[in-house]
């Protein structure tokens, strides 16, 4: 399985890149991870760029503050079902300063909330990476989750 994190904007900060790199390497033990950073812009442009970044036959997860709140174990179950159903790619979408284009978000397989609080996009990306790694460690019954 592949995990693709598609984010509007670039994570330039060296410390953030280091932390993301650590979690991406950990996720890489379980799935091929791809990070795609797309340029922000007008809603139609962003929507088009996001659409082109989602591989065919992907399960799409839109990160939304008003999305469904899942526990780490519930996210692990969701990812586990995708693995069991031979889903090729799980694509996580992180919007820009104004969020994700509404039509794209509505079509997602899962609208996921990391918190009822609003996070800066770079922090949302880091929290997502940690939770995806945690989900795989839960699925493999590894001690990280304890």
N, CA, C and O atoms as a MOPAC input file, in Angstrom:
PM7 MOZYME 1SCF
protein

 N      0.84300 1    -1.17800 1     0.00000 1
 C      0.00000 1     0.00000 1     0.00000 1
 C      0.88800 1     1.24100 1     0.00000 1
 O      2.00900 1     1.23500 1     0.50700 1
 N      0.34300 1     2.29900 1    -0.58600 1
 C      1.01700 1     3.59600 1    -0.58600 1
 C      0.21600 1     4.56100 1     0.27900 1
 O     -1.01200 1     4.49500 1     0.34300 1
 N      0.92900 1     5.44300 1     0.93200 1
 C      0.31900 1     6.55800 1     1.64900 1
 C      0.83600 1     7.81100 1     0.97100 1
 O      2.04400 1     8.01100 1     0.84400 1
 N     -0.08600 1     8.64700 1     0.53900 1
 C      0.30200 1     9.89500 1    -0.10300 1
 C     -0.28500 1    11.04000 1     0.71700 1
 O     -1.49800 1    11.12300 1     0.90900 1
 N      0.58400 1    11.91300 1     1.19300 1
 C      0.16200 1    13.11500 1     1.91100 1
 C      0.27300 1    14.26700 1     0.92500 1
 O      1.36200 1    14.62100 1     0.47500 1
 N     -0.88000 1    14.84400 1     0.59900 1
 C     -0.94600 1    15.92500 1    -0.38000 1
 C     -1.31200 1    17.19200 1     0.38200 1
 O     -2.40100 1    17.29800 1     0.94600 1
 N     -0.40400 1    18.13700 1     0.39300 1
 C     -0.59600 1    19.34200 1     1.19900 1
 C     -0.44700 1    20.59200 1     0.34800 1
 O      0.43400 1    20.68300 1    -0.50600 1
 N     -1.31900 1    21.54600 1     0.59800 1
 C     -1.20600 1    22.85100 1    -0.03800 1
 C     -0.14300 1    23.63100 1     0.72600 1
 O     -0.25400 1    23.81000 1     1.93900 1
 N      0.86700 1    24.08500 1     0.03600 1
 C      1.95700 1    24.83500 1     0.66200 1
 C      3.16200 1    23.95600 1     0.92800 1
 O      3.09400 1    22.72900 1     0.86900 1
 N      4.24900 1    24.61400 1     1.22000 1
 C      5.51300 1    23.91800 1     1.45800 1
 C      5.87700 1    23.98100 1     2.94000 1
 O      5.65200 1    24.98800 1     3.61200 1
 N      6.43800 1    22.89100 1     3.42400 1
 C      6.99100 1    22.84900 1     4.78000 1
 C      8.49400 1    23.12000 1     4.63500 1
 O      9.27100 1    22.21100 1     4.34300 1
 N      8.88800 1    24.36900 1     4.83900 1
 C     10.27000 1    24.78100 1     4.58700 1
 C     11.15300 1    24.72600 1     5.82700 1
 O     12.36300 1    24.52700 1     5.72800 1
 N     10.54400 1    24.90300 1     6.99000 1
 C     11.31000 1    24.97500 1     8.22800 1
 C     12.16600 1    23.71100 1     8.41300 1
 O     11.65900 1    22.59300 1     8.33100 1
 N     13.43800 1    23.89900 1     8.65700 1
 C     14.37400 1    22.78200 1     8.78300 1
 C     14.00100 1    21.82900 1     9.91800 1
 O     14.07100 1    20.61100 1     9.75600 1
 N     13.60900 1    22.37600 1    11.05100 1
 C     13.23200 1    21.51600 1    12.17600 1
 C     11.98200 1    20.69800 1    11.86300 1
 O     11.91200 1    19.51400 1    12.19000 1
 N     11.00700 1    21.32700 1    11.23600 1
 C      9.79800 1    20.61000 1    10.83400 1
 C     10.13800 1    19.52500 1     9.82100 1
 O      9.64600 1    18.40200 1     9.93500 1
 N     10.96900 1    19.84100 1     8.83500 1
 C     11.35400 1    18.84000 1     7.82600 1
 C     12.03300 1    17.65000 1     8.49400 1
 O     11.82800 1    16.50300 1     8.09500 1
 N     12.83700 1    17.92700 1     9.50600 1
 C     13.51700 1    16.84900 1    10.22500 1
 C     12.50900 1    15.94500 1    10.94400 1
 O     12.60300 1    14.72000 1    10.86900 1
 N     11.55200 1    16.55600 1    11.63500 1
 C     10.52800 1    15.77700 1    12.33500 1
 C      9.67300 1    14.98100 1    11.34700 1
 O      9.40100 1    13.80000 1    11.56300 1
 N      9.25400 1    15.63300 1    10.26500 1
 C      8.47500 1    14.92600 1     9.25000 1
 C      9.28800 1    13.77700 1     8.66400 1
 O      8.77100 1    12.67700 1     8.47300 1
 N     10.54400 1    14.03400 1     8.38400 1
 C     11.41000 1    12.99400 1     7.82600 1
 C     11.50600 1    11.78300 1     8.73100 1
 O     11.53100 1    10.64800 1     8.25500 1
 N     11.55900 1    12.01800 1    10.03500 1
 C     11.60700 1    10.92200 1    10.99400 1
 C     10.34300 1    10.06900 1    10.89800 1
 O     10.42700 1     8.84500 1    10.79300 1
 N      9.18100 1    10.70600 1    10.93300 1
 C      7.93100 1     9.94500 1    10.85100 1
 C      7.74800 1     9.31100 1     9.47600 1
 O      7.24500 1     8.19100 1     9.38200 1
 N      8.14000 1     9.99500 1     8.41900 1
 C      8.01400 1     9.42500 1     7.08500 1
 C      8.87700 1     8.17100 1     6.95300 1
 O      8.45700 1     7.19200 1     6.33600 1
 N     10.07500 1     8.19600 1     7.52600 1
 C     10.93700 1     7.00700 1     7.49600 1
 C     10.30000 1     5.86300 1     8.28700 1
 O     10.36800 1     4.70800 1     7.86700 1
 N      9.68700 1     6.17500 1     9.41900 1
 C      9.01500 1     5.14100 1    10.21700 1
 C      7.84800 1     4.53800 1     9.44700 1
 O      7.67400 1     3.32000 1     9.42600 1
 N      7.04600 1     5.39500 1     8.81100 1
 C      5.91000 1     4.91000 1     8.01100 1
 C      6.42600 1     4.04200 1     6.86700 1
 O      5.78500 1     3.06400 1     6.48300 1
 N      7.58300 1     4.40400 1     6.32900 1
 C      8.17300 1     3.68200 1     5.20800 1
 C      8.46600 1     2.22500 1     5.49800 1
 O      8.67200 1     1.44700 1     4.56700 1
 N      8.49100 1     1.83600 1     6.74900 1
 C      8.67200 1     0.41600 1     7.09000 1
 C      7.41400 1    -0.38800 1     6.78700 1
 O      7.47600 1    -1.61200 1     6.66700 1
 N      6.27300 1     0.28800 1     6.66200 1
 C      4.98400 1    -0.38800 1     6.47400 1
 C      4.36300 1    -0.13100 1     5.11100 1
 O      3.64800 1    -0.98300 1     4.58300 1
 N      4.62600 1     1.02400 1     4.54300 1
 C      4.00200 1     1.41900 1     3.28400 1
 C      4.92300 1     2.40200 1     2.58400 1
 O      5.74600 1     3.06200 1     3.21900 1
 N      4.77700 1     2.49000 1     1.28400 1
 C      5.53400 1     3.50200 1     0.55500 1
 C      4.86300 1     4.84400 1     0.80800 1
 O      3.66700 1     5.00000 1     0.56100 1
 N      5.62600 1     5.80700 1     1.29700 1
 C      5.07400 1     7.12200 1     1.60100 1
 C      5.52400 1     8.12900 1     0.55700 1
 O      6.69400 1     8.17800 1     0.17800 1
 N      4.58100 1     8.92400 1     0.10500 1
 C      4.87200 1     9.99600 1    -0.83000 1
 C      4.27400 1    11.28000 1    -0.27500 1
 O      3.12800 1    11.30600 1     0.17400 1
 N      5.06200 1    12.33300 1    -0.31300 1
 C      4.56300 1    13.64800 1     0.08800 1
 C      4.53100 1    14.52100 1    -1.15800 1
 O      5.51800 1    14.62700 1    -1.88600 1
 N      3.37700 1    15.14500 1    -1.39000 1
 C      3.21500 1    16.04200 1    -2.52500 1
 C      2.82600 1    17.40200 1    -1.97500 1
 O      1.82600 1    17.53300 1    -1.27000 1
 N      3.61500 1    18.40800 1    -2.29800 1
 C      3.31000 1    19.77700 1    -1.89400 1
 C      2.85800 1    20.52600 1    -3.13100 1
 O      3.55200 1    20.55200 1    -4.14800 1
 N      1.67900 1    21.14000 1    -3.03200 1
 C      1.16900 1    21.87200 1    -4.18600 1
 C      1.08600 1    23.35700 1    -3.86200 1
 O      0.93900 1    23.75900 1    -2.70800 1
 N      1.18300 1    24.14400 1    -4.89900 1
 C      1.14800 1    25.59700 1    -4.76900 1
 C     -0.26500 1    26.06500 1    -4.42500 1
 O     -1.24800 1    25.57300 1    -4.97800 1
 N     -0.34600 1    27.01300 1    -3.51200 1
 C     -1.63200 1    27.62000 1    -3.16200 1
 C     -2.04800 1    28.56300 1    -4.28100 1
 O     -1.24500 1    28.90200 1    -5.15100 1
 N     -3.28400 1    28.97600 1    -4.25100 1
 C     -3.78000 1    29.89600 1    -5.26400 1
 C     -5.28400 1    30.01600 1    -5.17500 1
 O     -5.86900 1    29.80700 1    -4.11300 1
 N     -5.91300 1    30.35500 1    -6.29400 1
 C     -7.36400 1    30.45600 1    -6.34500 1
 C     -7.96800 1    29.06200 1    -6.16000 1
 O     -7.35000 1    28.05300 1    -6.49600 1
 N     -9.19300 1    29.02900 1    -5.61700 1
 C     -9.82300 1    27.75200 1    -5.28200 1
 C     -9.85700 1    26.78100 1    -6.46600 1
 O     -9.57100 1    25.59600 1    -6.29700 1
 N    -10.20000 1    27.26300 1    -7.64500 1
 C    -10.27500 1    26.38400 1    -8.81700 1
 C     -8.89700 1    25.81000 1    -9.16200 1
 O     -8.78400 1    24.64600 1    -9.54700 1
 N     -7.85900 1    26.62500 1    -9.02400 1
 C     -6.49800 1    26.16200 1    -9.31000 1
 C     -6.06400 1    25.11700 1    -8.29600 1
 O     -5.50600 1    24.08100 1    -8.65700 1
 N     -6.32400 1    25.39700 1    -7.02100 1
 C     -5.95600 1    24.46000 1    -5.96300 1
 C     -6.70700 1    23.14700 1    -6.14200 1
 O     -6.12500 1    22.06900 1    -6.01800 1
 N     -7.99700 1    23.24000 1    -6.43400 1
 C     -8.80600 1    22.04300 1    -6.64000 1
 C     -8.23600 1    21.19500 1    -7.77000 1
 O     -8.12300 1    19.97600 1    -7.64100 1
 N     -7.87900 1    21.83800 1    -8.87400 1
 C     -7.30600 1    21.12400 1   -10.01400 1
 C     -5.97800 1    20.47100 1    -9.64100 1
 O     -5.72900 1    19.31900 1    -9.99600 1
 N     -5.13400 1    21.19800 1    -8.93400 1
 C     -3.82700 1    20.64800 1    -8.53000 1
 C     -3.99800 1    19.45700 1    -7.58500 1
 O     -3.30000 1    18.45000 1    -7.70500 1
 N     -4.93400 1    19.58700 1    -6.64700 1
 C     -5.19900 1    18.47900 1    -5.72300 1
 C     -5.71500 1    17.26500 1    -6.48800 1
 O     -5.22800 1    16.15100 1    -6.29200 1
 N     -6.69300 1    17.47800 1    -7.35300 1
 C     -7.27400 1    16.37700 1    -8.14200 1
 C     -6.19700 1    15.62300 1    -8.91700 1
 O     -6.18800 1    14.39200 1    -8.93600 1
 N     -5.30000 1    16.35400 1    -9.54800 1
 C     -4.23700 1    15.71600 1   -10.33100 1
 C     -3.23600 1    14.96300 1    -9.45700 1
 O     -2.52400 1    14.08600 1    -9.94600 1
 N     -3.17700 1    15.29600 1    -8.17300 1
 C     -2.22700 1    14.65000 1    -7.26400 1
 C     -2.77300 1    13.37500 1    -6.62100 1
 O     -2.03400 1    12.63500 1    -5.97200 1
 N     -4.05900 1    13.12600 1    -6.80600 1
 C     -4.69100 1    11.93200 1    -6.22200 1
 C     -4.63700 1    10.80700 1    -7.24700 1
 O     -5.24200 1    10.92300 1    -8.31300 1
 N     -3.93300 1     9.72900 1    -6.95300 1
 C     -3.87700 1     8.60800 1    -7.90300 1
 C     -5.26200 1     7.97900 1    -8.10500 1
 O     -6.11600 1     8.02700 1    -7.22000 1
 N     -5.46100 1     7.39900 1    -9.26800 1
 C     -6.70600 1     6.68500 1    -9.54200 1
 C     -6.91100 1     5.58200 1    -8.50700 1
 O     -5.95000 1     4.99500 1    -8.00900 1
 N     -8.15700 1     5.31400 1    -8.19600 1
 C     -8.56700 1     4.24500 1    -7.28600 1
 C     -7.98000 1     4.39200 1    -5.87900 1
 O     -7.72200 1     3.40000 1    -5.19700 1
 N     -7.77300 1     5.63600 1    -5.45900 1
 C     -7.28900 1     5.91600 1    -4.09500 1
 C     -8.45600 1     6.02700 1    -3.14400 1
 O     -9.57200 1     6.35500 1    -3.54800 1
 N     -8.19800 1     5.75300 1    -1.88400 1
 C     -9.11800 1     6.14700 1    -0.81500 1
 C     -8.64300 1     7.52100 1    -0.39200 1
 O     -7.46100 1     7.72100 1    -0.11300 1
 N     -9.56200 1     8.46300 1    -0.34400 1
 C     -9.20200 1     9.85300 1    -0.08400 1
 C     -9.68600 1    10.26200 1     1.29900 1
 O    -10.84600 1    10.05200 1     1.65600 1
 N     -8.78200 1    10.84800 1     2.06500 1
 C     -9.08500 1    11.36600 1     3.39600 1
 C     -8.85900 1    12.86900 1     3.36400 1
 O     -7.73700 1    13.33000 1     3.15100 1
 N     -9.92300 1    13.63100 1     3.57700 1
 C     -9.82800 1    15.09400 1     3.62200 1
 C     -9.73000 1    15.52700 1     5.07600 1
 O    -10.62200 1    15.22700 1     5.87000 1
 N     -8.66700 1    16.22300 1     5.43500 1
 C     -8.54500 1    16.73900 1     6.79300 1
 C     -9.38400 1    17.99900 1     6.90900 1
 O     -9.14800 1    18.98900 1     6.21700 1
 N    -10.35700 1    17.94400 1     7.78900 1
 C    -11.31200 1    19.03400 1     7.98000 1
 C    -11.57800 1    19.22500 1     9.46200 1
 O    -11.76900 1    18.24700 1    10.18500 1
 N    -11.59500 1    20.46000 1     9.92500 1
 C    -11.84900 1    20.73400 1    11.34000 1
 C    -13.22900 1    20.22300 1    11.75200 1
 O    -13.42700 1    19.84200 1    12.90600 1
 N    -14.18700 1    20.21200 1    10.81900 1
 C    -15.52300 1    19.72300 1    11.14100 1
 C    -15.74100 1    18.28500 1    10.66500 1
 O    -16.87900 1    17.82600 1    10.55700 1
 N    -14.65200 1    17.58500 1    10.38600 1
 C    -14.74300 1    16.19400 1     9.95600 1
 C    -15.00800 1    15.26800 1    11.13100 1
 O    -15.28200 1    15.70800 1    12.24700 1
 N    -14.92200 1    14.00400 1    10.85400 1
 C    -15.17800 1    12.96500 1    11.85900 1
 C    -13.95200 1    12.80300 1    12.75400 1
 O    -12.83400 1    12.64500 1    12.26500 1
 N    -14.17000 1    12.84300 1    14.05300 1
 C    -13.08000 1    12.64000 1    15.01200 1
 C    -12.93500 1    11.14400 1    15.25800 1
 O    -13.88700 1    10.49000 1    15.68300 1
 N    -11.77000 1    10.60700 1    14.99900 1
 C    -11.48700 1     9.19300 1    15.23800 1
 C    -10.40800 1     9.06400 1    16.30000 1
 O     -9.51800 1     9.90800 1    16.40600 1
 N    -10.49800 1     8.01700 1    17.07000 1
 C     -9.39100 1     7.70500 1    17.97700 1
 C     -8.24600 1     7.13400 1    17.13600 1
 O     -8.43800 1     6.79500 1    15.96800 1
 N     -7.08500 1     7.03300 1    17.72100 1
 C     -5.94800 1     6.44000 1    17.01000 1
 C     -6.26600 1     5.00200 1    16.60000 1
 O     -5.90400 1     4.56900 1    15.50600 1
 N     -6.93600 1     4.27600 1    17.47200 1
 C     -7.29500 1     2.88400 1    17.16500 1
 C     -8.33100 1     2.80900 1    16.04100 1
 O     -8.28300 1     1.89900 1    15.21400 1
 N     -9.26700 1     3.76200 1    16.00800 1
 C    -10.24800 1     3.77900 1    14.92200 1
 C     -9.58800 1     4.12700 1    13.58600 1
 O     -9.95000 1     3.56100 1    12.55500 1
 N     -8.63200 1     5.04400 1    13.59300 1
 C     -7.90400 1     5.34500 1    12.36700 1
 C     -7.12400 1     4.11400 1    11.91300 1
 O     -7.07100 1     3.81100 1    10.72100 1
 N     -6.52700 1     3.41400 1    12.85600 1
 C     -5.80600 1     2.18300 1    12.51700 1
 C     -6.74800 1     1.16700 1    11.86900 1
 O     -6.38500 1     0.52500 1    10.88300 1
 N     -7.94200 1     1.02200 1    12.41200 1
 C     -8.91300 1     0.08700 1    11.81600 1
 C     -9.27000 1     0.52000 1    10.40000 1
 O     -9.38000 1    -0.31800 1     9.50500 1
 N     -9.45100 1     1.81500 1    10.19100 1
 C     -9.80300 1     2.32400 1     8.87100 1
 C     -8.68300 1     2.02600 1     7.86800 1
 O     -8.94200 1     1.57300 1     6.75300 1
 N     -7.44300 1     2.28300 1     8.27600 1
 C     -6.29200 1     1.99500 1     7.41200 1
 C     -6.16100 1     0.49100 1     7.20600 1
 O     -5.84500 1     0.04000 1     6.10500 1
 N     -6.39900 1    -0.28400 1     8.25300 1
 C     -6.34000 1    -1.73700 1     8.14400 1
 C     -7.35100 1    -2.28100 1     7.14800 1
 O     -7.03600 1    -3.19400 1     6.38400 1
 N     -8.56300 1    -1.73100 1     7.14600 1
 C     -9.56600 1    -2.14800 1     6.16600 1
 C     -9.08300 1    -1.82600 1     4.74400 1
 O     -9.26200 1    -2.62200 1     3.82300 1
 N     -8.47700 1    -0.66100 1     4.58400 1
 C     -7.95100 1    -0.29800 1     3.25900 1
 C     -6.87900 1    -1.30500 1     2.82600 1
 O     -6.85400 1    -1.72300 1     1.66800 1
 N     -6.00600 1    -1.68900 1     3.73800 1
 C     -4.98200 1    -2.70100 1     3.42400 1
 C     -5.63200 1    -4.02300 1     3.03900 1
 O     -5.26300 1    -4.63300 1     2.03500 1
 N     -6.60200 1    -4.46500 1     3.84100 1
 C     -7.26500 1    -5.74900 1     3.59000 1
 C     -8.04200 1    -5.75900 1     2.28400 1
 O     -8.21400 1    -6.80900 1     1.66600 1
 N     -8.51200 1    -4.59000 1     1.86200 1
 C     -9.26300 1    -4.48300 1     0.61200 1
 C     -8.34300 1    -4.17600 1    -0.57400 1
 O     -8.80900 1    -3.83600 1    -1.66100 1
 N     -7.04700 1    -4.29800 1    -0.35300 1
 C     -6.03100 1    -4.08800 1    -1.40300 1
 C     -6.11900 1    -2.71600 1    -2.05500 1
 O     -5.90200 1    -2.57800 1    -3.25900 1
 N     -6.43700 1    -1.70600 1    -1.25900 1
 C     -6.41700 1    -0.33400 1    -1.76000 1
 C     -4.96800 1     0.01200 1    -2.08100 1
 O     -4.07400 1    -0.20000 1    -1.26200 1
 N     -4.74600 1     0.54000 1    -3.26400 1
 C     -3.37500 1     0.84200 1    -3.66500 1
 C     -2.81000 1     2.05200 1    -2.93700 1
 O     -1.65400 1     2.04700 1    -2.51200 1
 N     -3.64100 1     3.10400 1    -2.79300 1
 C     -3.15300 1     4.34100 1    -2.19100 1
 C     -4.20500 1     4.93100 1    -1.27200 1
 O     -5.38300 1     5.00100 1    -1.61900 1
 N     -3.76600 1     5.35400 1    -0.09500 1
 C     -4.59000 1     6.18800 1     0.77100 1
 C     -3.99900 1     7.58700 1     0.65600 1
 O     -2.83500 1     7.81100 1     0.98900 1
 N     -4.81100 1     8.51900 1     0.18200 1
 C     -4.35700 1     9.89400 1    -0.04800 1
 C     -4.97200 1    10.81100 1     1.00200 1
 O     -6.19400 1    10.92600 1     1.09800 1
 N     -4.12900 1    11.45500 1     1.77800 1
 C     -4.55900 1    12.41400 1     2.79900 1
 C     -4.40500 1    13.81900 1     2.22100 1
 O     -3.33900 1    14.17300 1     1.71800 1
 N     -5.46900 1    14.61600 1     2.29200 1
 C     -5.45500 1    15.96900 1     1.75400 1
 C     -5.43900 1    16.99800 1     2.87200 1
 O     -6.28000 1    16.96200 1     3.77000 1
 N     -4.48900 1    17.90700 1     2.81700 1
 C     -4.38900 1    18.99700 1     3.77900 1
 C     -4.49200 1    20.29400 1     2.99700 1
 O     -3.66500 1    20.56600 1     2.12700 1
 N     -5.50200 1    21.09100 1     3.30200 1
 C     -5.76400 1    22.32600 1     2.56700 1
 C     -4.81700 1    23.45100 1     2.94300 1
 O     -3.95800 1    23.31000 1     3.81300 1
 N     -5.00000 1    24.55000 1     2.27400 1
 C     -4.21300 1    25.74800 1     2.53200 1
 C     -4.85800 1    26.59300 1     3.61700 1
 O     -5.61600 1    26.08800 1     4.44600 1
 N     -4.55400 1    27.86300 1     3.60300 1
 C     -5.04800 1    28.77700 1     4.63500 1
 C     -6.57100 1    28.83100 1     4.69500 1
 O     -7.14500 1    29.11000 1     5.74800 1
 N     -7.22300 1    28.56400 1     3.56900 1
 C     -8.68600 1    28.60200 1     3.53600 1
 C     -9.29600 1    27.20300 1     3.46900 1
 O    -10.46100 1    27.04500 1     3.10200 1
 N     -8.51700 1    26.20700 1     3.81900 1
 C     -9.02300 1    24.84500 1     3.84100 1
 C     -9.02300 1    24.20900 1     2.46200 1
 O     -8.38200 1    24.70100 1     1.53400 1
 N     -9.75200 1    23.10300 1     2.34400 1
 C     -9.85800 1    22.37100 1     1.08900 1
 C    -11.04500 1    22.87800 1     0.27400 1
 O    -12.03200 1    23.34500 1     0.84200 1
 N    -10.95800 1    22.79200 1    -1.03700 1
 C    -12.12500 1    23.11700 1    -1.85200 1
 C    -13.30600 1    22.22400 1    -1.44100 1
 O    -13.15600 1    21.01100 1    -1.29500 1
 N    -14.45600 1    22.82900 1    -1.26200 1
 C    -15.61800 1    22.14700 1    -0.70700 1
 C    -16.03400 1    20.92000 1    -1.52000 1
 O    -16.31900 1    19.87000 1    -0.94300 1
 N    -16.07200 1    21.03200 1    -2.82600 1
 C    -16.50200 1    19.90300 1    -3.66200 1
 C    -15.57100 1    18.71100 1    -3.50500 1
 O    -16.02500 1    17.56700 1    -3.46700 1
 N    -14.28900 1    18.96800 1    -3.41400 1
 C    -13.31300 1    17.89800 1    -3.24100 1
 C    -13.47300 1    17.24700 1    -1.87500 1
 O    -13.41700 1    16.02300 1    -1.75100 1
 N    -13.66800 1    18.05600 1    -0.86900 1
 C    -13.86000 1    17.53500 1     0.48100 1
 C    -15.10400 1    16.66300 1     0.57200 1
 O    -15.08100 1    15.61400 1     1.21700 1
 N    -16.18100 1    17.08500 1    -0.06300 1
 C    -17.44400 1    16.32800 1    -0.02400 1
 C    -17.30600 1    14.95600 1    -0.66700 1
 O    -17.98200 1    14.01300 1    -0.25600 1
 N    -16.44100 1    14.82800 1    -1.66900 1
 C    -16.27300 1    13.55900 1    -2.37700 1
 C    -15.30400 1    12.60600 1    -1.68300 1
 O    -15.16000 1    11.46100 1    -2.10900 1
 N    -14.64200 1    13.05600 1    -0.63000 1
 C    -13.65100 1    12.21600 1     0.05600 1
 C    -14.32900 1    11.00000 1     0.67900 1
 O    -15.50600 1    11.04400 1     1.03800 1
 N    -13.57700 1     9.93000 1     0.79900 1
 C    -14.07500 1     8.71100 1     1.44100 1
 C    -14.22100 1     8.91100 1     2.94900 1
 O    -15.06700 1     8.29100 1     3.59300 1
 N    -13.38400 1     9.78300 1     3.49400 1
 C    -13.42900 1    10.09400 1     4.92300 1
 C    -13.06300 1    11.55800 1     5.10100 1
 O    -12.05700 1    12.02500 1     4.56600 1
 N    -13.87500 1    12.27300 1     5.84800 1
 C    -13.54600 1    13.64200 1     6.24900 1
 C    -13.07900 1    13.51700 1     7.69300 1
 O    -13.88600 1    13.23600 1     8.57900 1
 N    -11.80000 1    13.71800 1     7.94000 1
 C    -11.17700 1    13.45100 1     9.22900 1
 C    -10.80000 1    14.74400 1     9.93300 1
 O    -10.20500 1    15.64300 1     9.33900 1
 N    -11.15900 1    14.82100 1    11.21300 1
 C    -10.74800 1    15.94000 1    12.05000 1
 C     -9.64800 1    15.46800 1    12.99300 1
 O     -9.81800 1    14.47500 1    13.70000 1
 N     -8.53300 1    16.16900 1    13.00600 1
 C     -7.47400 1    15.86000 1    13.96900 1
 C     -7.79200 1    16.44000 1    15.33400 1
 O     -7.27600 1    15.97800 1    16.35200 1
 N     -8.65700 1    17.46800 1    15.34900 1
 C     -9.01600 1    18.13300 1    16.59700 1
 C    -10.13100 1    19.13000 1    16.29700 1
 O    -10.29100 1    19.57300 1    15.15900 1
 N    -10.88600 1    19.47200 1    17.31100 1
 C    -11.86400 1    20.54200 1    17.15700 1
 C    -11.16200 1    21.89600 1    17.07800 1
 O    -11.75500 1    22.88700 1    16.65000 1
 N     -9.90500 1    21.93000 1    17.49000 1
 C     -9.11000 1    23.15300 1    17.39800 1
 C     -8.53700 1    23.29000 1    15.99100 1
 O     -8.35900 1    22.29400 1    15.29000 1
 N     -8.25700 1    24.49500 1    15.59000 1
 C     -7.62200 1    24.74400 1    14.30100 1
 C     -6.11300 1    24.74200 1    14.49200 1
 O     -5.59300 1    25.43300 1    15.36800 1
 N     -5.40500 1    23.96000 1    13.66600 1
 C     -3.94500 1    23.89400 1    13.71700 1
 C     -3.35800 1    24.62200 1    12.51800 1
 O     -3.97800 1    24.67900 1    11.45600 1
 N     -2.16100 1    25.17900 1    12.68700 1
 C     -1.44300 1    25.65100 1    11.50200 1
 C     -1.19600 1    24.43300 1    10.59400 1
 O     -1.06600 1    23.31200 1    11.08500 1
 N     -1.13400 1    24.64600 1     9.30600 1
 C     -1.03700 1    23.53100 1     8.37700 1
 C      0.22200 1    22.70500 1     8.57100 1
 O      0.20500 1    21.49000 1     8.37300 1
 N      1.30600 1    23.35000 1     8.95200 1
 C      2.53800 1    22.57300 1     9.16500 1
 C      2.40500 1    21.66700 1    10.37800 1
 O      2.94600 1    20.56200 1    10.38400 1
 N      1.69100 1    22.11900 1    11.40900 1
 C      1.48100 1    21.27600 1    12.58200 1
 C      0.50300 1    20.14200 1    12.26300 1
 O      0.68600 1    19.01600 1    12.72600 1
 N     -0.52700 1    20.43500 1    11.47900 1
 C     -1.47400 1    19.39000 1    11.06800 1
 C     -0.73800 1    18.28900 1    10.30800 1
 O     -1.02300 1    17.10600 1    10.49100 1
 N      0.19900 1    18.67700 1     9.46600 1
 C      0.95800 1    17.67600 1     8.70300 1
 C      1.78100 1    16.78700 1     9.62800 1
 O      1.86800 1    15.57700 1     9.42000 1
 N      2.38100 1    17.39000 1    10.64700 1
 C      3.17200 1    16.62100 1    11.59500 1
 C      2.29300 1    15.69000 1    12.43200 1
 O      2.63300 1    14.52200 1    12.62000 1
 N      1.17300 1    16.19700 1    12.93100 1
 C      0.25500 1    15.36200 1    13.71900 1
 C     -0.26000 1    14.21100 1    12.85700 1
 O     -0.34000 1    13.07500 1    13.32500 1
 N     -0.60600 1    14.49600 1    11.61000 1
 C     -1.07200 1    13.44200 1    10.71400 1
 C      0.00700 1    12.37100 1    10.52800 1
 O     -0.28400 1    11.17900 1    10.61800 1
 N      1.23200 1    12.78400 1    10.27200 1
 C      2.31100 1    11.81500 1    10.07400 1
 C      2.47800 1    10.92900 1    11.30300 1
 O      2.64500 1     9.71600 1    11.18200 1
 N      2.43200 1    11.53700 1    12.47900 1
 C      2.56500 1    10.73800 1    13.70800 1
 C      1.40500 1     9.75900 1    13.84500 1
 O      1.61400 1     8.60600 1    14.22100 1
 N      0.19900 1    10.19700 1    13.55000 1
 C     -0.97600 1     9.33300 1    13.69800 1
 C     -0.99400 1     8.20100 1    12.66800 1
 O     -1.44400 1     7.09700 1    12.97300 1
 N     -0.51400 1     8.46300 1    11.46700 1
 C     -0.42300 1     7.39500 1    10.47400 1
 C      0.60900 1     6.36700 1    10.93200 1
 O      0.37000 1     5.16400 1    10.82800 1
 N      1.74300 1     6.82600 1    11.43400 1
 C      2.73500 1     5.89200 1    11.97500 1
 C      2.14600 1     5.10800 1    13.14400 1
 O      2.32500 1     3.89300 1    13.22300 1
 N      1.45600 1     5.77800 1    14.03800 1
 C      0.83500 1     5.12100 1    15.18600 1
 C     -0.17000 1     4.06400 1    14.69900 1
 O     -0.23100 1     2.96400 1    15.24800 1
 N     -0.94800 1     4.39800 1    13.67900 1
 C     -1.93800 1     3.45300 1    13.14700 1
 C     -1.26000 1     2.17300 1    12.66500 1
 O     -1.72500 1     1.07300 1    12.96500 1
 N     -0.17300 1     2.31100 1    11.92500 1
 C      0.52900 1     1.11500 1    11.45300 1
 C      1.11800 1     0.32100 1    12.61000 1
 O      1.10900 1    -0.91000 1    12.58200 1
 N      1.63100 1     1.01100 1    13.62800 1
 C      2.19300 1     0.27800 1    14.77500 1
 C      1.08900 1    -0.44200 1    15.55400 1
 O      1.31800 1    -1.53000 1    16.08100 1
 N     -0.09500 1     0.14800 1    15.63000 1
 C     -1.23600 1    -0.51900 1    16.27100 1
 C     -1.61000 1    -1.76400 1    15.47000 1
 O     -1.81700 1    -2.83500 1    16.04200 1
 N     -1.69700 1    -1.62600 1    14.16000 1
 C     -2.06600 1    -2.75800 1    13.30300 1
 C     -1.08300 1    -3.91100 1    13.41800 1
 O     -1.46500 1    -5.07400 1    13.28700 1
 N      0.18600 1    -3.59000 1    13.66300 1
 C      1.22200 1    -4.62600 1    13.76800 1
 C      1.45100 1    -5.05100 1    15.22100 1
 O      2.35100 1    -5.83600 1    15.52000 1
 N      0.61000 1    -4.51100 1    16.12200 1
 C      0.71200 1    -4.84700 1    17.54800 1
 C      2.10500 1    -4.56900 1    18.11100 1
 O      2.64800 1    -5.35700 1    18.88500 1
 N      2.66300 1    -3.44200 1    17.71000 1
 C      3.98900 1    -3.05000 1    18.18300 1
 C      3.85300 1    -2.15800 1    19.40900 1
 O      2.79000 1    -1.57600 1    19.62100 1
 N      4.89000 1    -2.03600 1    20.21500 1
 C      4.75800 1    -1.33700 1    21.50300 1
 C      4.66400 1     0.19000 1    21.44400 1
 O      4.43000 1     0.81400 1    22.47900 1
 N      4.83500 1     0.80600 1    20.28800 1
 C      4.84300 1     2.27000 1    20.20700 1
 C      3.61100 1     2.89400 1    20.82400 1
 O      3.71300 1     3.94100 1    21.46300 1
 N      2.45600 1     2.28700 1    20.65400 1
 C      1.18100 1     2.88300 1    21.10100 1
 C      1.01500 1     2.87200 1    22.61900 1
 O      0.09100 1     3.50300 1    23.13300 1
 N      1.85700 1     2.19600 1    23.32700 1
 C      1.65100 1     2.07100 1    24.78800 1
 C      2.18300 1     3.26200 1    25.56000 1
 O      2.08200 1     3.29800 1    26.78700 1

